Amino acid sequence: MKFSDDLTRRKFLQNSALATAAVAIPTGVFASGAAPIKVGLIGCGGRGGGAASDALAADPDVVIWSMGDVFADRLNGTRQNLKNHAKDRYQVTD
């Protein structure tokens, strides 16, 4: 029986080793979730505010820790929006 050119014995063994290694990685290698994920926002315009909202939606342990923008009106607008929509997860000190 001849092996096909697409799947040689060597490729099969390499793929098997990779699959085994991926399964063997302990779950403790990843973030434990004990501490909050602190996010800093630089640039509070539309994209920055959207990115902050996406980060908050991605994981319940995410908190907004710091913010900065050259334009005070953008900073204040995004700050107020986050305070209104994510009160307990907005932890920026003024």
C-alpha positions as a printed NumPy array, in Angstrom:
array([[  0.   ,   0.   ,   0.   ],
       [  1.405,   3.366,  -0.995],
       [  0.977,   6.521,   1.116],
       [ -0.477,   9.491,  -0.676],
       [  1.775,  12.444,  -1.338],
       [ -0.383,  14.668,   0.838],
       [  0.02 ,  12.66 ,   4.042],
       [  3.401,  11.056,   4.561],
       [  4.317,   9.081,   7.636],
       [  6.505,  11.951,   8.812],
       [  3.672,  14.502,   8.449],
       [  1.296,  12.156,  10.238],
       [  3.7  ,  11.811,  13.178],
       [  4.305,  15.565,  13.31 ],
       [  0.586,  16.304,  13.335],
       [ -0.031,  13.634,  15.965],
       [  2.698,  15.084,  18.179],
       [  1.245,  18.584,  17.852],
       [ -2.244,  17.384,  18.689],
       [ -0.974,  15.47 ,  21.709],
       [  0.996,  18.48 ,  22.943],
       [ -2.023,  20.757,  22.599],
       [ -4.175,  18.423,  24.672],
       [ -1.449,  17.849,  27.249],
       [ -1.052,  21.535,  28.159],
       [ -2.489,  21.955,  31.654],
       [ -5.29 ,  24.459,  32.079],
       [ -3.309,  26.174,  34.841],
       [ -1.023,  27.62 ,  32.2  ],
       [ -3.724,  30.093,  31.254],
       [ -4.914,  33.016,  33.385],
       [ -6.426,  31.851,  36.631],
       [ -9.104,  34.533,  36.818],
       [ -8.313,  35.409,  40.422],
       [ -7.362,  39.003,  39.663],
       [ -9.143,  41.552,  37.489],
       [ -7.804,  42.317,  34.028],
       [ -6.881,  46.002,  34.136],
       [ -7.33 ,  47.874,  30.857],
       [ -5.92 ,  51.31 ,  30.097],
       [ -7.508,  53.381,  27.344],
       [ -5.327,  55.742,  25.314],
       [ -7.407,  57.763,  22.912],
       [-11.023,  58.159,  23.949],
       [-12.674,  58.938,  20.624],
       [-15.069,  56.623,  18.846],
       [-12.585,  53.805,  18.297],
       [-11.151,  54.021,  21.797],
       [-14.567,  54.072,  23.438],
       [-15.664,  51.165,  21.266],
       [-12.546,  49.21 ,  22.171],
       [-13.234,  49.803,  25.863],
       [-16.799,  48.552,  25.436],
       [-15.552,  45.498,  23.541],
       [-13.036,  44.737,  26.296],
       [-15.741,  44.99 ,  28.957],
       [-18.027,  42.719,  26.957],
       [-15.275,  40.159,  26.35 ],
       [-14.724,  39.159,  29.97 ],
       [-16.523,  39.896,  33.251],
       [-13.153,  40.316,  35.015],
       [-12.101,  43.29 ,  32.851],
       [-12.018,  46.689,  34.555],
       [-11.195,  50.072,  33.039],
       [ -8.201,  51.156,  35.094],
       [ -6.89 ,  54.272,  33.347],
       [ -7.762,  56.653,  30.523],
       [ -6.01 ,  59.347,  28.559],
       [ -6.662,  61.6  ,  25.589],
       [ -5.22 ,  64.828,  24.24 ],
       [ -8.718,  66.277,  23.906],
       [-10.496,  66.837,  27.226],
       [-13.98 ,  66.696,  25.689],
       [-13.375,  63.199,  24.291],
       [-11.918,  62.023,  27.581],
       [-14.827,  63.427,  29.588],
       [-17.464,  62.078,  27.2  ],
       [-16.083,  58.547,  27.206],
       [-15.516,  58.721,  30.963],
       [-19.165,  59.635,  31.549],
       [-20.379,  56.956,  29.143],
       [-18.343,  54.246,  30.886],
       [-19.442,  55.439,  34.327],
       [-23.08 ,  55.161,  33.245],
       [-22.83 ,  51.764,  31.556],
       [-20.181,  49.965,  33.621],
       [-20.31 ,  51.559,  37.066],
       [-18.769,  48.719,  39.04 ],
       [-16.093,  48.043,  36.411],
       [-14.989,  51.65 ,  35.926],
       [-12.102,  52.103,  38.374],
       [-10.319,  55.177,  37.043],
       [ -9.205,  57.566,  39.752],
       [ -9.362,  61.215,  38.703]])
